[in-house]
Amino acid sequence: MPKYKQVKINLKEEDYERLVEVAKRDNVTLAEFFRLSVDINIDNNLKIKKLKSKIFYKQTNPHLLYEVHKIGLDIHQVAKHLNSSKDDLKLQTLYSIYEKVMSL
């Protein structure tokens, strides 16, 4: 008896339901349906098409990236400073700065 290897795949709910319907219609199990489908494709020497990425990235202004990076570093430094000691005066000062920035 040949040894089988297990292959797991993820399907959308609607795709899974369609496959179950087709397998029921042909009176085979899902495993048999997949084995038959793969055998037919291998026998016909069909090549699997590579899926092209559907994600497109737009070019971003390097100066904008640099400025966002600087803001991130400033936020990191503030957080590090606040976490290093529990001084109420620092928290009050930071909150007043926050209120001023938010009022702009």
N, C-alpha and C positions, 0 to 999 in steps of 0.2 A: 504494500500500500504506500503510495507516495506521501511524502511529508508536505504539509501545507504551511506556508508562511502567512501570518496575519498582517493585513493592511488596514489601517484605520483612516477614514476620511471624514471631513466635516462638510455637511450639506445644509443649505437653507431648508427651512421647514417645507416650503412649497415644492422644492426639487425632490426632497425625500418622499413626499406624498405621491408625486408623479411616478417615481421609480417603483414604489410599492404597488401602485395601480398597474403599471406595465408588467411587473413580475407576476401579479395575481392573474392578469389577463392571459399571460403565457403559461400559467400554472407551474411556475418555478419559484424557488426561494430567492431572496435577494442575493445570497452568496453565489448561487448558480447563475443568476442573471449577470452578475459582474464577471464571473469567470468566462461565461460564453461571450460577453461583449469584448473582453480583453482578448480572448482567443481569436475572435473574428478580426479585430484590428491588427493583431500581430501577424496573422496569416495573410492579410491583405497588404502588409508592409506599410501601413499608414504611419506617418510620422506625427508625433505630438507637436502641435504648434506652441511655441513659446508665447506666453501672454505678455503683451507690451504693458509697461507701467502706465496707468492712467493718471498718475500724479504729475502735475506740471508745476515747476517752481519758477517764479518770476525772479529776474535779477534784482537784487536789493542794493541800494546805495551803500557803498562801504562806509561813508561818513556817518550815515544813520546807524549802521551797526556798531560803529565805534562809540557813538554817543550813548546808545542803549547799553552797551557794555560798561561804560563809565558809570551810568546810573545804577546798574546792578552792583558794581563794586562799592559805590557809596552806601547803598542799602545794606550790603553785607557788613561794612565797617560800622554802621550805626547799630545794627543788630548785635554784632560782636561786643561793642562797647556797652550796650545796655545789659547784655547778659553777663558781663563780667562783674558787675556790682549792682546792688539793689538800692539805688539812691533815689528818693522821691523827688529831689530837686531836678535831677536829670530827666525823669519822666515828665514832670510838669513843664520843663523847658521844651522837651520834644513835642508834647501835646500842643503847646502854644505855637510852635513852628508849624505843626500839622494844620492847625486851625487857620493860620495865615495863608498857607499854601492853598487850602481848600476854598478860601474866600476869593481867590484870584479869578 
